[in-house]
Amino acid sequence: MHRFKDLEIWKKSRLFCTEIYTVTSEFPDSEKFGLTNQLRRASVSIPSNIAEGSSRKSNKDFARFLQITLGSAYEVETQLLIASDLGFINNEKLQELSKSLESIIKMTSKFKFTLK
């Protein structure tokens, strides 16, 4: 069992989630139950699945939760691109968030590989 609060991927993904909440707070009110909600839920799923997976007794189970984490990360990436297409975030913010997300994806993938 791993202590999720000690994992760098959990720390980074938690901070990333906070950034997503900040960015989406500036989205139009009409997106409250649309893209805003989707982005927030998917970003919360990233550190949440890391935490939940860390409680599992086997590395195989933890790796499964990390795979779910990666799915959520790619979901966020897609939603950020759509938000950019719609003009809700500018290209600079998109690049900043994409860079952070890419780092989380790489760290998660590498960590998942070490569990096998």
N, C-alpha and C positions, 0 to 999 in steps of 0.2 A: 504494500500500500504506500502511496506517495502522499506527501503533504502538499496539497494543491497551492496553498498560500506561499510556498517556497519556490514554486515553479515560475520561471521567467515568462513562459508562454501565457500563463494565467495572469500574471501581473500586466504584461503588455496588452493582452486582450481586454482586460478590465479597463485600462486607460483608453483603449481604442473605443470601447463601448461608450464611455463617457463622452468622447469626442463626437460620436455619432448622435448622441442625444443633443449635444450643443448645436451641431449643424442642422439637425432636423427641426429644431425649435424655430428656425427661420424659414421653414417651408411654408407654403400657403396653407391657410386653414382648411381649404378644400381637400388637402392631402392628409388630414388628421387620421382618418381611418383607412387611408390608402398607403402610399409609399412611406410616409412617416412611420406608421405603425409597423409595416413590414421590415423596414430597415432597423428599427429599434428591437423588434423581436429577434431578428436574425443575429444582430450584434450581441444581444444578451445571451443568445444560445452558445456563442463561442466560449466565453469563460465558464458558463454554467456546465457545459458538457465536459470541459476539462476537469472541473471540480467533481462532478458526479463520477466520471470515469476513474478518478484517482482513488475513490473509495472502494473500487472493485478489488476482489481478492486475487485476480489473475491478471497478468500482463495482457493476455489475449482479450479479456473484457475491456481493459483500459484502452487498448489499441482500437477496439470497435468504437468507443466513445470519441476517440481522437479522429476517426474517420468521419463521424457525424459532425465534429467540429469543423473539419475541412469543408464538408458540404455547406455548412452555414456560412463559412468564410467566402466561398464562391457565390453563394446567394447574395451576400452583402456586396460583393464586387459587381455583380450584375445590376443590382438595384442602384448602386452609386453611378454606374454608367447611364442608367435610365434617368436618374435625377439630373445628371449633367446634360443629357439630351433635352430635357424639359426646361433647362435653364435655372434649376433650383440651386445648383452649386456651380461655381466657376471652375475653370480648368486648373487653376493653381491649387484649389482646395481638393479637387479630384485627385490630382497627382500626389498631394501630401497624404491623403487617406489611403490611396492605392499603395503607396510605398510602405506605410505602416502595416497594411493588410498583407502585403507580399511577405514582409518579414515574419509575421505571425504564421502564415501558411508554411513558409520554409522551416521555421522552428518546429512547428507541429509535425510536419512530415518527417523531419529528422528524428524527433523524439519518438514518434510512432515506430520508425524503423528500428530503433534501439530496443524496443519492447518485444520484438519477435525473436 
